């Protein structure tokens, strides 16, 4: 009985660890070698998405998190309104927008978007293996043979995303300072996944001393 209880407690702890893991993972990043350290003072946050509610949620949470770092952060929905996404922008349009942003005191723009997605399949045998103390081949094989029929599988979707930070520096034409690609796993809980994304993104920027520069 005691042994069974220990196994159950171990399994519960293992599942708790899994559930607490972030849904967002940094895959790769690029940083301008010309600007090793860059601290923003006023940044425009743009979430590019056909889902207006997701865009609003993302911009809300990211702007609020950046504000906590004593940096002025403005959502694109507040600065431009919904009309900003109504039509494609020409180079001339973007030049006018940049001038407008510079006049308003912005020095940085952060843009995030989803670049693609793919379905994944994962077997559920690992947890079962932790929960059982197999003593012989027969028991181990019997309890795991469902792998052959794929009865113990789960499917989930991975979203590939990209975030880019640009400097609004006069004469440098929207210079790219940093670009990072992230994978977001199993994004069914929007609030949780946006929170994870924002937390992972800001930690990455802080580590690279971009936008947020530790004192």
C-alpha positions in Angstrom: 0.0 0.0 0.0 2.8 2.4 0.9 4.6 1.6 -2.3 1.5 2.3 -4.4 1.0 5.6 -2.6 4.6 6.6 -3.4 4.1 5.8 -7.0 0.9 7.9 -7.1 2.6 10.8 -5.4 5.5 10.6 -7.9 3.1 10.5 -10.8 1.2 13.5 -9.5 4.4 15.5 -9.0 5.5 14.5 -12.5 2.2 15.7 -14.0 2.4 18.9 -12.0 5.8 19.7 -13.5 4.5 19.0 -17.0 1.5 21.3 -16.5 3.7 24.1 -15.2 6.0 24.1 -18.2 5.8 27.1 -20.5 4.0 26.6 -23.8 6.4 28.9 -25.6 9.9 27.9 -26.7 12.6 30.1 -28.4 13.7 28.2 -31.6 16.3 30.6 -33.0 17.2 34.3 -33.1 19.2 36.9 -35.0 20.6 40.1 -33.6 22.2 43.1 -35.4 26.0 43.1 -34.7 26.0 46.9 -35.1 23.7 47.4 -32.1 24.8 45.1 -29.2 22.9 47.1 -26.6 19.7 49.0 -27.3 17.3 50.5 -24.7 13.9 51.6 -25.8 12.1 54.7 -24.4 8.8 54.5 -26.3 7.8 51.4 -28.2 4.8 50.6 -30.5 3.5 47.1 -30.1 1.9 45.5 -33.1 0.3 42.1 -33.1 -0.4 40.9 -36.7 -3.4 38.5 -36.7 -6.7 38.0 -38.6 -8.2 37.3 -35.2 -9.0 40.8 -33.8 -9.6 39.5 -30.3 -6.3 37.6 -30.2 -4.5 40.7 -31.5 -6.1 42.9 -28.8 -5.3 40.4 -26.1 -1.6 40.1 -27.2 -1.1 43.8 -27.5 -2.8 44.4 -24.1 -0.6 41.9 -22.3 2.7 42.8 -24.0 2.2 46.5 -23.6 1.3 46.1 -19.9 4.4 43.9 -19.3 6.7 46.4 -21.0 5.2 49.3 -19.0 6.3 47.5 -15.8 9.9 47.9 -17.1 9.4 51.7 -17.1 9.2 51.9 -20.9 6.3 53.6 -22.6 4.4 51.0 -24.6 1.5 51.8 -26.9 -0.8 49.3 -28.6 -1.2 49.7 -32.4 -4.9 49.6 -31.9 -4.8 52.7 -29.8 -2.4 54.6 -32.0 -3.9 53.8 -35.4 -7.3 52.3 -34.7 -8.8 49.4 -36.6 -8.4 51.2 -39.9 -4.6 50.4 -39.8 -5.2 46.9 -41.1 -7.9 47.7 -43.6 -5.5 48.0 -46.6 -2.0 47.1 -47.8 0.6 49.8 -47.1 2.9 51.1 -49.9 6.4 52.3 -49.2 5.1 55.9 -49.3 2.5 55.0 -46.7 5.1 53.4 -44.5 7.3 56.5 -44.8 4.4 58.7 -43.6 3.7 56.3 -40.8 7.3 56.4 -39.7 7.3 60.2 -39.7 4.2 60.2 -37.6 5.7 57.8 -35.1 8.9 59.8 -34.9 6.9 63.0 -34.3 5.0 61.2 -31.5 8.3 60.3 -29.8 8.5 56.6 -30.7 12.0 55.1 -31.0 11.1 51.4 -31.5 8.5 49.1 -33.1 7.9 45.5 -32.0 5.9 43.3 -34.5 4.7 39.7 -33.7 3.0 37.3 -36.1 2.2 33.7 -36.7 4.2 32.3 -39.6 2.7 28.8 -39.8 1.6 25.7 -37.9 1.8 21.9 -37.9 0.1 19.0 -36.3 2.1 16.7 -34.0 1.4 13.3 -32.5 2.9 12.1 -29.2 2.6 8.8 -27.5 1.5 8.7 -23.9 3.5 5.8 -22.7 6.1 7.8 -20.7 3.7 8.6 -17.9 2.5 5.0 -17.7 6.1 3.8 -17.5 6.7 6.1 -14.5 3.5 4.8 -12.8 4.5 1.1 -13.0 7.4 -0.7 -11.4 7.9 -3.4 -14.0 9.7 -6.5 -12.7 9.9 -8.5 -15.9 9.6 -8.5 -19.7 6.0 -10.0 -19.7 4.5 -7.2 -17.6 6.4 -4.4 -19.4 5.4 -5.7 -22.9 1.7 -6.4 -21.9 1.2 -2.9 -20.6 2.9 -1.1 -23.5 1.7 -3.2 -26.5 -1.0 -0.6 -27.3 1.7 1.4 -29.0 1.4 -0.9 -32.0 -2.2 0.1 -32.5 -1.6 3.8 -31.7 -4.4 3.7 -29.0 -2.3 5.6 -26.6 -1.5 8.7 -28.7 -2.5 12.4 -28.6 -2.4 15.0 -31.3 -1.6 18.7 -30.8 -0.8 21.7 -32.9 2.4 23.7 -32.8 2.2 27.3 -34.0 5.4 28.9 -35.4 5.7 32.6 -34.6 8.1 35.4 -35.2 8.8 38.7 -33.4 10.9 41.5 -34.7 12.2 44.7 -33.1 12.9 47.7 -35.2 14.7 50.9 -34.4 13.0 54.1 -35.6 16.3 55.9 -36.0 16.4 58.9 -38.3 18.3 58.0 -41.5 18.3 54.3 -40.9 14.9 53.4 -42.4 13.4 51.2 -39.8 16.5 49.2 -39.0 16.0 45.6 -37.8 17.6 45.1 -34.4 16.5 41.6 -33.5 14.3 38.8 -34.8 13.3 35.7 -32.9 11.3 32.6 -33.9 9.2 30.9 -31.2 7.1 27.7 -31.1 3.8 27.8 -29.2 2.6 24.4 -28.2 -1.1 23.4 -27.7 -2.5 26.9 -27.7 -6.0 26.2 -26.5 -6.0 28.5 -23.5 -5.4 31.8 -25.1 -4.7 33.8 -21.9 -2.2 31.3 -20.6 -0.3 31.0 -23.9 -0.2 34.7 -24.5 1.2 35.2 -21.0 3.8 32.5 -21.6 4.7 34.1 -24.9 5.1 37.6 -23.4 7.1 36.2 -20.5 9.5 34.2 -22.8 9.9 37.1 -25.2 10.7 39.7 -22.5 13.2 37.4 -20.8 14.9 36.9 -24.2 15.1 40.6 -25.0 16.4 41.4 -21.5 19.1 38.7 -21.8 20.1 40.2 -25.1 20.0 43.8 -23.7 17.5 44.9 -26.3 14.5 47.1 -25.4 14.9 46.2 -21.7 18.4 46.8 -20.4 19.1 45.6 -16.8 20.6 48.2 -14.6 
